[in-house]
Amino acid sequence: MHFQDGKQAFMQGVHGVLPLTTGVVPFGLITGVTAIEMGMSPLDALGMTLLFYSGSAQMVVLQLMQNGALPLTMVVTALVINLRFLMYSASLAPSLSSLPRRRTWPMSYLLSDQTFALCSLRFAAGELGRFAFPYYAGTAITMWCGWNLSVLAGVYLGTGIPESWSLGFAIPLSFLALLVPNLRSPATLGAATAGGTLAVVAVDLPYNLGLMVASLGGVLAGLIIEHLRTAPHVQPADDANQEAS
């Protein structure tokens, strides 16, 4: 798809991420409810959400706060969980590196799993060209608004959301919706299989380190498979000698 201007690319980003935004709404509601149940004020809960902008890290830190963990432990844990964003940034950087810092710095704050999944596909396909930034902005701003509004709703609904709704079930479904369409090659299938297996095996690691182990393992598996597929085949020495003679 080719865009005529930045506004069209921005709106296409908005439309592309909207179905995925609905998947984070239950997660945001749960986060807001949890913060209020712990005794945080609405202002503190919203401030924490704006500071983190990472549902997984925020939920883990809330659990650590509940258990009386040291502040340093909370900071280190949140940083470890969010290390995946370094990999995301490195992947997207070639398409956005020409932009001035006044644009890239705010957009780095708005980076999310869903935004990365959509933009990495479009960037790799070369569909966006000079409109890569508006498309990214459309996905990132929409996801940021959806997340913060859902947390805000959870904060003010408090314990009014019944547990029978099983809102947490919608979270893995939203990530499955991102994963399945991207399984287009042996490398992506191998990466997904390795990452999923490691996530299950390492689920009991402390500080949510299983997430990082699974991410790195999946990336490594995908790179190895892609290298094996694209590496030139070396002829055996006997065959090479016969051809030379």
DRENPA-802055 format. One record per residue (C-alpha): residue number from 1; x negated, y, z; residue in one letter. Coordinates in steps of 0.001 Angstrom, whole numbers. Layout:
// DRENPA-802055
<r NUM; <X; Y; Z>; "a">
...
***
This chain:
// DRENPA-802055
<r 1; <0; 0; 0>; "m">
<r 2; <-1351; 3423; -968>; "h">
<r 3; <-316; 6589; 845>; "f">
<r 4; <239; 10000; -660>; "q">
<r 5; <-563; 11975; 2476>; "d">
<r 6; <-1464; 11647; 6150>; "g">
<r 7; <2120; 12066; 7323>; "k">
<r 8; <3232; 9033; 5335>; "q">
<r 9; <357; 6984; 6748>; "a">
<r 10; <1228; 8120; 10288>; "f">
<r 11; <4878; 7122; 9895>; "m">
<r 12; <3882; 3778; 8411>; "q">
<r 13; <1791; 3185; 11532>; "g">
<r 14; <4776; 4059; 13708>; "v">
<r 15; <7057; 1653; 11824>; "h">
<r 16; <4434; -1086; 11890>; "g">
<r 17; <3920; -1018; 15641>; "v">
<r 18; <7527; -475; 16769>; "l">
<r 19; <8436; -4209; 16817>; "p">
<r 20; <5350; -4858; 18948>; "l">
<r 21; <6189; -2018; 21310>; "t">
<r 22; <9331; -3843; 22418>; "t">
<r 23; <7110; -6685; 23614>; "g">
<r 24; <5317; -4485; 26175>; "v">
<r 25; <8517; -3042; 27655>; "v">
<r 26; <9087; -5978; 30040>; "p">
<r 27; <5426; -5853; 31091>; "f">
<r 28; <5723; -2126; 31781>; "g">
<r 29; <8890; -2625; 33807>; "l">
<r 30; <7178; -5272; 35925>; "i">
<r 31; <4152; -3016; 36463>; "t">
<r 32; <6306; -126; 37612>; "g">
<r 33; <8375; -2308; 39913>; "v">
<r 34; <5251; -3883; 41439>; "t">
<r 35; <3715; -494; 42197>; "a">
<r 36; <6848; 690; 43997>; "i">
<r 37; <7180; -2580; 45929>; "e">
<r 38; <3645; -2030; 47230>; "m">
<r 39; <4685; 1299; 48693>; "g">
<r 40; <3169; 3607; 46079>; "m">
<r 41; <4973; 6856; 45363>; "s">
<r 42; <6367; 7387; 41853>; "p">
<r 43; <3726; 10067; 41230>; "l">
<r 44; <886; 7739; 42292>; "d">
<r 45; <2247; 4888; 40181>; "a">
<r 46; <2499; 7064; 37075>; "l">
<r 47; <-924; 8589; 37709>; "g">
<r 48; <-2437; 5114; 37927>; "m">
<r 49; <-761; 4139; 34674>; "t">
<r 50; <-2089; 7188; 32849>; "l">
<r 51; <-5584; 6594; 34214>; "l">
<r 52; <-5729; 2894; 33327>; "f">
<r 53; <-3635; 2492; 30177>; "y">
<r 54; <-4261; -1241; 30444>; "s">
<r 55; <-1448; -3387; 31755>; "g">
<r 56; <-3575; -6419; 32570>; "s">
<r 57; <-6197; -4400; 34454>; "a">
<r 58; <-3559; -2398; 36287>; "q">
<r 59; <-1678; -5490; 37452>; "m">
<r 60; <-4862; -7155; 38710>; "v">
<r 61; <-5939; -4018; 40567>; "v">
<r 62; <-2490; -3787; 42161>; "l">
<r 63; <-2944; -7352; 43401>; "q">
<r 64; <-6401; -6502; 44759>; "l">
<r 65; <-4988; -3453; 46533>; "m">
<r 66; <-2345; -5658; 48084>; "q">
<r 67; <-5066; -8029; 49314>; "n">
<r 68; <-7131; -5185; 50778>; "g">
<r 69; <-10070; -5506; 48368>; "a">
<r 70; <-12902; -2969; 48359>; "l">
<r 71; <-12553; -38; 45936>; "p">
<r 72; <-15799; -1056; 44215>; "l">
<r 73; <-14346; -4519; 43583>; "t">
<r 74; <-11295; -2968; 41961>; "m">
<r 75; <-13362; -747; 39674>; "v">
<r 76; <-15684; -3544; 38570>; "v">
<r 77; <-12770; -5920; 37992>; "t">
<r 78; <-10921; -3385; 35834>; "a">
<r 79; <-14068; -2742; 33794>; "l">
<r 80; <-14657; -6469; 33229>; "v">
<r 81; <-11078; -7029; 32086>; "i">
<r 82; <-11321; -4116; 29666>; "n">
<r 83; <-14639; -5156; 28117>; "l">
<r 84; <-12692; -6477; 25136>; "r">
<r 85; <-12107; -2881; 24067>; "f">
<r 86; <-15826; -2585; 23362>; "l">
<r 87; <-15436; -5348; 20782>; "m">
<r 88; <-12330; -3669; 19384>; "y">
<r 89; <-14122; -324; 19066>; "s">
<r 90; <-17136; -1874; 17364>; "a">
<r 91; <-14845; -3532; 14819>; "s">
<r 92; <-12901; -351; 13986>; "l">
<r 93; <-15828; 2082; 14141>; "a">
<r 94; <-17008; 1715; 10509>; "p">
<r 95; <-13641; 2981; 9268>; "s">
<r 96; <-13456; 5920; 11699>; "l">
<r 97; <-17091; 6858; 12331>; "s">
<r 98; <-16994; 9812; 9913>; "s">
<r 99; <-14401; 11609; 12035>; "l">
<r 100; <-15400; 14367; 14486>; "p">
<r 101; <-15535; 13470; 18164>; "r">
<r 102; <-12585; 15717; 18972>; "r">
<r 103; <-10496; 13100; 17139>; "r">
<r 104; <-12246; 9858; 17974>; "t">
<r 105; <-12504; 10417; 21726>; "w">
<r 106; <-8744; 10855; 22317>; "p">
<r 107; <-8042; 7914; 20018>; "m">
<r 108; <-10454; 5698; 21977>; "s">
<r 109; <-8322; 6300; 25057>; "y">
<r 110; <-5205; 5260; 23124>; "l">
<r 111; <-6671; 1982; 21838>; "l">
<r 112; <-4585; -1101; 22654>; "s">
<r 113; <-4437; -4765; 21686>; "d">
<r 114; <-1522; -4167; 19348>; "q">
<r 115; <-3082; -1138; 17682>; "t">
<r 116; <-6309; -3050; 17113>; "f">
<r 117; <-4486; -6035; 15604>; "a">
<r 118; <-2590; -3906; 13095>; "l">
<r 119; <-5420; -1555; 12171>; "c">
<r 120; <-8088; -4228; 11838>; "s">
<r 121; <-5992; -5978; 9182>; "l">
<r 122; <-5318; -2771; 7234>; "r">
<r 123; <-8900; -1543; 7531>; "f">
<r 124; <-10318; -4884; 6373>; "a">
<r 125; <-7979; -4916; 3353>; "a">
<r 126; <-9126; -1438; 2325>; "g">
<r 127; <-5534; -221; 2003>; "e">
<r 128; <-5846; 3004; 3984>; "l">
<r 129; <-8893; 4798; 2605>; "g">
<r 130; <-9060; 8361; 3876>; "r">
<r 131; <-5742; 7892; 5694>; "f">
<r 132; <-7154; 5400; 8220>; "a">
<r 133; <-7032; 7942; 11034>; "f">
<r 134; <-3361; 8987; 10595>; "p">
<r 135; <-2308; 5336; 10437>; "y">
<r 136; <-4274; 4555; 13586>; "y">
<r 137; <-2778; 7587; 15321>; "a">
<r 138; <745; 6474; 14414>; "g">
<r 139; <269; 3037; 15936>; "t">
<r 140; <-1674; 4231; 18986>; "a">
<r 141; <569; 7129; 20026>; "i">
<r 142; <3736; 5057; 19589>; "t">
<r 143; <2340; 2223; 21707>; "m">
<r 144; <1131; 4658; 24392>; "w">
<r 145; <4557; 6294; 24632>; "c">
<r 146; <6333; 2936; 24751>; "g">
<r 147; <4102; 1637; 27534>; "w">
<r 148; <4305; 4724; 29735>; "n">
<r 149; <8056; 5096; 29308>; "l">
<r 150; <8579; 1442; 30252>; "s">
<r 151; <6426; 1852; 33385>; "v">
<r 152; <8362; 5011; 34225>; "l">
<r 153; <11616; 3060; 33912>; "a">
<r 154; <10226; 343; 36199>; "g">
<r 155; <9145; 2923; 38765>; "v">
<r 156; <12611; 4420; 39027>; "y">
<r 157; <14513; 1164; 38745>; "l">
<r 158; <12398; -271; 41551>; "g">
<r 159; <13681; -3604; 42786>; "t">
<r 160; <16906; -3197; 40822>; "g">
<r 161; <15654; -5577; 38095>; "i">
<r 162; <16729; -9147; 38970>; "p">
<r 163; <14077; -11886; 38818>; "e">
<r 164; <16488; -14030; 36765>; "s">
<r 165; <15728; -11845; 33748>; "w">
<r 166; <12260; -13493; 33500>; "s">
<r 167; <10777; -10393; 31888>; "l">
<r 168; <7242; -11771; 32067>; "g">
<r 169; <8112; -14352; 29398>; "f">
<r 170; <8276; -11624; 26751>; "a">
<r 171; <4587; -10739; 27185>; "i">
<r 172; <3021; -13888; 25670>; "p">
<r 173; <5694; -13876; 22961>; "l">
<r 174; <4596; -10432; 21798>; "s">
<r 175; <995; -11603; 21477>; "f">
<r 176; <2074; -14721; 19605>; "l">
<r 177; <3819; -12434; 17129>; "a">
<r 178; <442; -10770; 16547>; "l">
<r 179; <-1539; -14008; 16380>; "l">
<r 180; <405; -16290; 14050>; "v">
<r 181; <489; -14054; 10918>; "p">
<r 182; <-3290; -13582; 11181>; "n">
<r 183; <-4156; -17301; 10976>; "l">
<r 184; <-5078; -17112; 7307>; "r">
<r 185; <-8443; -18887; 7160>; "s">
<r 186; <-10469; -21619; 8871>; "p">
<r 187; <-12405; -18921; 10744>; "a">
<r 188; <-9318; -17282; 12244>; "t">
<r 189; <-7767; -20670; 13046>; "l">
<r 190; <-10996; -21797; 14722>; "g">
<r 191; <-11256; -18559; 16676>; "a">
<r 192; <-7663; -18856; 17898>; "a">
<r 193; <-8113; -22508; 18863>; "t">
<r 194; <-11376; -21894; 20718>; "a">
<r 195; <-10070; -18794; 22453>; "g">
<r 196; <-6832; -20484; 23503>; "g">
<r 197; <-8637; -23555; 24801>; "t">
<r 198; <-11132; -21490; 26797>; "l">
<r 199; <-8326; -19344; 28210>; "a">
<r 200; <-6639; -22465; 29611>; "v">
<r 201; <-9877; -23997; 30905>; "v">
<r 202; <-11098; -20760; 32509>; "a">
<r 203; <-7761; -19599; 33879>; "v">
<r 204; <-8905; -20011; 37496>; "d">
<r 205; <-12086; -17952; 37176>; "l">
<r 206; <-12170; -14999; 39607>; "p">
<r 207; <-11482; -11404; 38589>; "y">
<r 208; <-9734; -12500; 35388>; "n">
<r 209; <-13099; -13424; 33866>; "l">
<r 210; <-11316; -16162; 31931>; "g">
<r 211; <-9969; -13459; 29618>; "l">
<r 212; <-13477; -12304; 28749>; "m">
<r 213; <-14792; -15851; 28350>; "v">
<r 214; <-11927; -16723; 26003>; "a">
<r 215; <-12395; -13531; 23966>; "s">
<r 216; <-16133; -14021; 23506>; "l">
<r 217; <-15722; -17742; 22796>; "g">
<r 218; <-13083; -17099; 20157>; "g">
<r 219; <-15164; -14426; 18428>; "v">
<r 220; <-18259; -16658; 18482>; "l">
<r 221; <-16347; -19641; 17080>; "a">
<r 222; <-14902; -17547; 14265>; "g">
<r 223; <-18318; -16135; 13352>; "l">
<r 224; <-19929; -19579; 13308>; "i">
<r 225; <-17210; -21077; 11114>; "i">
<r 226; <-17334; -18142; 8704>; "e">
<r 227; <-21125; -18389; 8517>; "h">
<r 228; <-20966; -22117; 7757>; "l">
<r 229; <-18396; -21525; 5013>; "r">
<r 230; <-20286; -18716; 3290>; "t">
<r 231; <-23883; -19919; 3773>; "a">
<r 232; <-25521; -21164; 555>; "p">
<r 233; <-25923; -24921; 391>; "h">
<r 234; <-29559; -26013; 445>; "v">
<r 235; <-30377; -28852; -1951>; "q">
<r 236; <-32281; -31836; -583>; "p">
<r 237; <-36009; -31812; -1364>; "a">
<r 238; <-35811; -34874; -3665>; "d">
<r 239; <-33018; -33353; -5751>; "d">
<r 240; <-34875; -30068; -6038>; "a">
<r 241; <-38039; -31821; -7230>; "n">
<r 242; <-36119; -33796; -9843>; "q">
<r 243; <-34565; -30628; -11234>; "e">
<r 244; <-37971; -28919; -11369>; "a">
<r 245; <-39494; -31811; -13319>; "s">
***
